Amino acid sequence: MPTNDERAAWAGECARVYADLTGLDYDCEVDIAISDLMASLLHLADRQGLCPETLITRAQMHYEHESREEEAT
């Protein structure tokens, strides 16, 4: 099972690629890169016929579960 550090590193790579694609400076605008990527993923979900709000709720539940799981070890 991956650690939360590994999950964060994977997401960081995605955000860095997104920043490069959109012309953001990842090192100076990491918060913008992450929030813009999240917004774009919601647009993708909508285009796929998925409910963005449901995905946000599910992602939050996963985050909380994974965080609690790591704290317990």
Secondary structure as GFF3:
##gff-version 3
##sequence-region A 1 73
A	DSSP	alpha_helix	4	22	.	.	.	ID=ss1
A	DSSP	alpha_helix	30	47	.	.	.	ID=ss2
A	DSSP	alpha_helix	52	72	.	.	.	ID=ss3
###
